[in-house]
Amino acid sequence: METENSAPETVDETAQKAKGKKSFTGLVVSDKMEKTIVVAVAKRREHRLYKKYVKETKKLKAHDENNEAKIGDRVRVVEARPMSKDKCWKLTEIIERAK
């Protein structure tokens, strides 16, 4: 009987195991806090009355353990346990670095 006590090797494996958790892709707008980034998540929705598409932006605070994300990076965040009053998201991967 073999037991495996190894942790997931990459962050992507952790994200795949997080079934049923919300995940968003957004742009890092602030990295001034220690181990925390602010991610702007934009979505388009249709206005009920005027039938025009409106862009909505929501800012999420996410936990960045190694302070690796910088302003302008496109990142993916996944829902996590509450770590503070505002922070309940976790950085899973950096999709694209800022130029």
C-alpha positions as CSV (number, residue, x, y, z in Angstrom):
1,M,0.0,0.0,0.0
2,E,1.7,3.2,-1.2
3,T,0.9,6.6,0.2
4,E,1.8,9.8,-1.5
5,N,2.4,12.8,0.6
6,S,3.6,15.2,-2.1
7,A,1.9,18.5,-2.7
8,P,0.7,19.5,-6.2
9,E,3.7,20.5,-8.3
10,T,2.2,23.4,-10.2
11,V,-0.4,26.0,-9.5
12,D,-2.4,24.8,-12.5
13,E,-3.0,21.4,-10.8
14,T,-4.3,23.2,-7.7
15,A,-6.7,25.2,-9.9
16,Q,-8.0,22.1,-11.6
17,K,-8.6,20.4,-8.2
18,A,-10.7,23.3,-7.0
19,K,-14.0,22.0,-8.4
20,G,-17.0,24.2,-8.0
21,K,-15.1,27.3,-7.1
22,K,-15.5,30.6,-9.0
23,S,-12.6,31.6,-11.2
24,F,-12.1,35.0,-13.0
25,T,-9.5,36.4,-15.3
26,G,-8.5,40.0,-14.9
27,L,-5.9,42.7,-15.0
28,V,-3.7,43.6,-12.0
29,V,-4.3,47.3,-11.2
30,S,-2.3,47.4,-7.9
31,D,0.5,45.5,-6.2
32,K,1.4,48.0,-3.5
33,M,0.3,45.8,-0.6
34,E,2.4,42.9,0.7
35,K,1.2,39.5,-0.6
36,T,-1.9,41.1,-2.0
37,I,-2.9,42.3,-5.5
38,V,-6.0,44.1,-6.7
39,V,-7.4,42.6,-9.9
40,A,-10.0,44.4,-12.1
41,V,-12.4,41.9,-13.7
42,A,-14.5,43.3,-16.5
43,K,-17.6,41.9,-18.0
44,R,-20.2,43.0,-20.6
45,R,-23.9,42.7,-20.0
46,E,-27.0,43.9,-21.8
47,H,-29.0,46.8,-20.2
48,R,-32.5,45.5,-19.5
49,L,-34.4,48.6,-20.8
50,Y,-32.1,50.0,-23.5
51,K,-30.7,46.7,-24.8
52,K,-27.2,48.3,-25.1
53,Y,-24.2,46.5,-23.8
54,V,-22.6,48.0,-20.7
55,K,-19.1,47.3,-19.4
56,E,-19.0,46.5,-15.7
57,T,-15.7,46.4,-13.8
58,K,-15.3,44.8,-10.3
59,K,-12.1,45.0,-8.3
60,L,-11.1,41.9,-6.3
61,K,-8.3,41.6,-3.7
62,A,-6.4,38.4,-4.2
63,H,-3.6,36.7,-2.2
64,D,-0.3,36.6,-4.0
65,E,2.0,34.5,-1.8
66,N,5.3,35.2,-3.6
67,N,4.6,38.8,-4.7
68,E,5.2,37.6,-8.3
69,A,2.3,39.5,-10.1
70,K,3.0,43.1,-11.2
71,I,0.8,45.9,-12.5
72,G,-0.5,45.2,-16.0
73,D,-0.3,41.4,-15.8
74,R,-3.3,39.3,-16.9
75,V,-4.0,36.8,-14.1
76,R,-6.4,34.1,-13.1
77,V,-7.9,34.2,-9.6
78,V,-9.9,31.5,-7.9
79,E,-12.2,31.7,-4.9
80,A,-10.6,30.9,-1.5
81,R,-11.3,31.1,2.2
82,P,-11.6,34.6,3.6
83,M,-8.1,35.8,4.6
84,S,-9.2,39.3,5.7
85,K,-12.2,41.6,5.5
86,D,-11.9,42.1,1.8
87,K,-9.6,39.4,0.6
88,C,-11.1,36.0,-0.4
89,W,-9.5,35.2,-3.7
90,K,-6.2,33.5,-4.5
91,L,-3.8,34.0,-7.5
92,T,-3.6,30.7,-9.5
93,E,-1.6,31.7,-12.5
94,I,-0.2,34.6,-14.4
95,I,-1.5,34.3,-18.0
96,E,0.4,37.2,-19.6
97,R,3.1,39.5,-18.3
98,A,2.9,43.2,-18.8
99,K,5.0,44.6,-21.6
